[in-house]
């Protein structure tokens, strides 16, 4: 893998055709506002988790077209030569705001906002979406799995099933942010400090003439951290008995305690119960049982409901690919432009009401109860609006406006924070361990009802009266354009 890979050209081709058109038609310096948002939470969940901001920052910092890029574009024969010269001297000069990584996020609210010359703001669309969509998807799925484990450790074991090496590396990062205890991916440990975990595969056991010899050899090499894979042949008839024998003959005489066993196949609920009793009867009640093998949040939840004696879970393909719903669905839409110093809101209208955008330059506030500390609503406002939390504030459903509620005794916190100002990075990304801690703190502030796997409580994302009025005026202005009703 080339760690110095230039990703500047990882764009959809229409971004070049539009940029060339903007340039030729004298829109090069037109200031535009774009929002990234998503329309629904994967797996029908109650919330998603923001992730990928650090990698977005790194991408923007290194935007640069090299000679090979310019030669390629020139070879297409459709681009203005002055436009190509502009690209060869390209410097990013936009302002960017993001919701910090680890924050629970909800549909339709802007999670990234970009303001700047339209060519630049449009140009970063593909990588912005790719980066935030992917890591937010994996973080959201991982957190569902972690919550299903009810405090038991969950390890991310999915590298070999990921869609490409970036999927494995950054998927491990996102999973850790969302609560996983570590990863099987050594690269992610080296680069991000995410604990790399793993002991042996079935091939280790198969290599030796007997399972006992394989366990004994491993215990001799790693007496201080001996975890044995017990399902190569027969978990209860040979695997656990051989593990107990090696614990007694090798680990204890060296002055250590054995750490655990892992079960990777079969009915893990039944096997874990039987294995637990065998270990306890042998004096190894402190030895942990880890389960792996095509797990997800529903299987984990069911094993625990059925009394499984499992202390840790290793989860691979269904986490690292978010197999149940592998698309996050974030989009990047024009929200406003500037003209003569004024911000002119823009809206996209669709027959599908879910695709109607929220116009204008916006901020997002999260409202927290001062009594419980829990978040109970988000409010989208104009960027220069302030929610005065010293007095009651009325929130209302943006579509069913008769659903209104006056709230008091709350704290309002802005979610979008500056990341770039005029192309210069003004944000220092926390390390991944800080983000993980922050993520758990923020999830703890959500109502339990929002965390349900099925039919979660709908967390409210409201519009301020000013923003709602602007949207209604634009809908009325453009309603019916282009056809008779």
PyMOL commands that set and color helices and strands:
alter all, ss='L'
color gray80, all
select helices_A, chain A and resi 13-24+42-44+53-61+67-75+81-88+118-123+125-148+159-161+165-177+186-192+202-207+211-221+223-225+235-254+268-281+297-305+317-320+353-355+432-444+448-451+465-478
alter helices_A, ss='H'
color red, helices_A
select strands_A, chain A and resi 31-37+48-49+95-99+104-105+112-117+153-156+182-183+227-229+260-263+288-291+312-315+331-339+342-345+362-369+375-382+393-396+404-407+410-414+416-421+424-425+460-463
alter strands_A, ss='S'
color yellow, strands_A
deselect
rebuild
show_as cartoon
